[in-house]
Amino acid sequence: MKSISHLSRTLLRIVAPALTVAILLFGGSAVRADSVTTTVTAVGKKGTPPEIKRDDVKLYSGKEQMQVANWRRGETLFIAVLIDDSLDPRVASNFNDLKAFFMAQPASTYIAVAYSRNGTAAVAQDFTNDHALAGKALRLPLGAGGAFTSPYLSVQDWMKRWPDNGGDRRSIIMVSSGIDYFRGSFDPVDPDLDSTISRAQKQNINVWTVYFPDQGHIGRRPFRAFNAQSNLSRLSEETGAESYYLSTGFPVSLKPYFDEIADHLKNQYLLTFEGNGGKKGKFERIRLNTEVPKIEFMVPSEVFLPAE
């Protein structure tokens, strides 16, 4: 009996700290192993949205109301900035505004910088919370020298190498023309768009897209530019983010876009609910409602329920 008592005390010393951590992380809620977490952005129709509480949120899958297992602020944020190397070098005139966006982030935000080239993400600076260091990684795009690429394959390449950050928030800021020189942009929907969206949804990554023309004349043809902007917009909307562009010409400044993205990142929550993905896992559409006036939510069009 003495040995059993000693074993019990030993197990308690091991398990108790882990339980304490779990309670702190999830606010005392019991979260099952088959739970799903997705990032939700609260948007105020007029001004900054108020603090949204768990009881303010109603979650639905189809017509069925689902229980919110947890609703919390995600303090840690990982932002991956992906700049298309085929862009017109004049985009660099906006880099001081991008650096200011970096410097305005809190210490709990980790920023990485990469360039989309030949279907890969060439990392210039890995994730760091030294925001000045991240700003030093910005350089002129290669222009025509980096044109033979698919921006969507580059996004997938980086997501495949994304570190496992548990329940932290994740965002990609993609500055691109959206033109796919590798597999063409003649069809209305890019052939790599759906697979890019699916991977982002599986990994709970918001993809914010900022349009800027590339250096090639082909990419500035209205039909291709319009299709490319449509694809960028769909990538953002279906991953719970927004897309930014004003016609197909050169924007006067990207600062308003960076400012709005910064505001959205300040009003994000991590929503956790229980889901049954069956034997293979599946995608499921969800929607959120709230009685808090003048509030909307940006959520991915679908979330992935992992296999049991």
N, C-alpha and C positions, 0 to 999 in steps of 0.2 A: 504493500500500500504506500510505503514511503517513496518508492521509486516512481509510482504512478503520480503521486502528488508533485514530486519534483519535475516530472515530465510536463504536467499541466502548467506549472508555473513557468517553465521554459517556453512552452508554446505561447502562453499569454504574453510574455515579453516580446516575442517575435511578431505576433499577430496584432497586438494592440496598437503599435505605432502605425502599421499599415492601415488599420481601420480609421485611425485618427486622421491620417492624410486624406483618405477617401472622403471622409465626412467634410473636411475643410474644402476639398476641391469641388464637391458637388452640393455644398450648402445643406448637408444633412439629408439629402434625398437618396433613396435607394435606387441605384442605377444598375440595370441588368447588363450582362455581358453582350446581349444582342441589341443593345441600344445604338442609336444613330445620332450623330451630332452634326448640325449644319449651321452655317453663319447666316444671321438675319440682320439686315440694315434697316433701322427705323428712319423714316423720312418725314419731316414736318411739311405740310402743305404751305404753311406760313411760318417762317422762322425756324429756329432750332427746336427739335422735338424734345419733350420732357422725358424724364427717366421712366422707362417702361418696366413694370413689374410682372412677375410670373402670372399673377392672378388677372392681369390685364389682357392676357393673350389666350386666344382660342385656336386650336390646331385641328385641321380637317384633312382627311384623305377621301376625296370624293364627297359624299354626303355624310360620311361617318366622322364624328368628333373623336379625336384621339387625346390621350392624356399627355400633358407636358411633364416629362420626368425631371427636367431641369432647365432653368433659364438663368443665365449668368453673363456678366461682363467677361470678355476674354481680354485680359490685360496685355498679354504678350501677342505681338503681331509680327509676322514675317512678310516683308514686301520684296518681291523680285521685279526689278525694272528690266524690261526686255526691249531694246532699241533695234529696229531693223537696219541692218548695215547697207541696205539699198536706198535709204532715204536721201533726199537732197540735203547736202551739208548745211544748208541754211537753218535746219532744225536746231543746230548748235546755238543759235542766238537765244534759244529758250532754256539753255542749260543752267543759267544763273537762277531762273525761277524754279527749276527742278532741284537745284542745290538748296534753295530756300525751303522747298517742301521737305527735303531730307532733314534739314536742321530744325524744323518745327516739330518733328516727331519726338515723342517721349523716349526715355532711355530703354523702355520695354519693347521698342520697335527695332527689329533687325532688318537691315536693308542689304540687298545684293544687286549687282549690275551686270548685265550680259548683253551680247550683241547677237542678233539673229543672222546667221550666215550659213549657207549651204545646208539648210535643214537642221542645223544644230544651234544650241545656245552656247556661244563662246563666252565663258564667265570671265569678266574683268575684275570683279571683286566679289568674294563670297560673303555670306551673311555676316554682318557686323552691326553692333550698336554704336560704333564710332561713325556718326553720320557725315562728318567732314571727310573721313577716309573714303566713304562710299562716293561722295561727290567728286573726289579726285579721279575716280575710275571713268568718268564721262569723257568722251573724245568725239572727234568728228567721225561721222559714218563714212564708210568707204565709197558710197555712191555707186556708180556703175560697176565697180569692182566687187561689190557684194550682192549683185542683183540676182544671181542664179540660186534662188532659195525659195523655200516655202515657209512663211511665217508660222503656219500652224504646226508644221513638223518641228520647228524650233521650240514652240511652246510645249509640245509633247516631250521633246528631248529633255527639257529642263524639269518638267514635272516627274519624269521617270527617275531623276536623280535628286529629287527633293528630299531633304532629311525628314525623318519621322519625328514630328514635333507634338505628337499626342493631340490634345484638344485645343491647341493654340489656333488663332486666326491666321489665315494665309491669303495673300493677294498677289496677283501679277498685274503690273502696269505695263501694258504693251503699246509702244509707240511705233506705228507701222502704217503703210499705205494699204495693207491688206491684200496686195497683189501677190499672187502665187506664180512665180516664174518657173517653178519646178514642174508642176502638174497643170499649169494653166489656170486662167480665171475667165474662161469663155462661157462656162455654164453659170447659171444664177447662184448655185450653191457649190462652194469649194469641196472637192472630194475628201479632204481631210478635216472638214469642219466638224462633222458629227462625232468622229472619234476623239477629237480634241475636247469637245464639250463633255462627252461621257467621262473621260479621264479626270477632267477638272471637277465634275460632280462627285465622282468616287472619292477624290482626295480632299473634297471640301475646299476648293480654291476659287476665290472670286477673281475674274479676269476683267480688269478695267482697260478699255481700249481707247487710244487717242490717235486719230487719223492725222497723217502728215504725208504729202506727196513724195514719191520717190524721184530719183534723178532721171529715170528713163522716160522717153516720150510715150512709149506704149502704155505705161501705167496711168497716164494723164488723159487717155481717151475717155470721154464721158461714160460710155457703156461699161467699160471695165472698172472704172473708178466707182461708179454707182454700185455695181455688184460687190466690189470689195468692201465698200462701206456697209452694205447690207449684211455681209458675212461677219464683219467686226461687231456690228450691232447685235446680231444674234448670239455670237460668242459671249458677249457681256451679259445680255439679258438672261440667257439660260443658265448662267453661272452665278446669278444674284448680284450683278454689278451694272455699270452703265457704260455706254459708248459715247465718245465726244467727237464731233466734227461739225464744220460749217461750210457747206458746199464742197466742191472738189478742189478748190484752190488752196493757196497758202494762207493759213490763219494768221491774223495780226499778232496774236500772242496765245501761248498755251497756258498762261498763268491762271485764267479763270477755271480751266479744267483741273489743274493741280489743286487749286483752292477748294473746289467742290469735292474732289476725291478725298481730300484731307478732312472735310466736314463729315462726309459719310463714314470714314474710318473711325471717327470719334463716337459714332452712334450705332455701334455694332454689338450684337449679342450672340451667344452660343446657345442654340436650342437643342435639347436632347430629348428623344422620345424612343419608345420601344418599337422595333419593327421586325417583321418576319419575312426574310428573303427566300425562304424555302431551301431547297437543296443546292441551288446554283447561285442564289442571290438575284435581285431584280431591282429595276428602277421604279420609283413610285412618285406620283405627283402629290404635292401637299399645298395647302394654302393657309394663311394666317389671317385672323380677324381680330380686331380690338375695338372696344367701346371708347377708348381714349380719342377725343375729337381731333380731326385734322391730322391724322397719322396714317401713313402707308408703310408697308413693309416690302423690301426687296429681298426675295428668296430665290434660290435656284428653281428652274422649272421642274426639275426632278431631283430626288435624292436617291442614293443607292443603298438598298437594304442588303447587308452582307449575308452570305449563306449561313445557315444554322451550323 
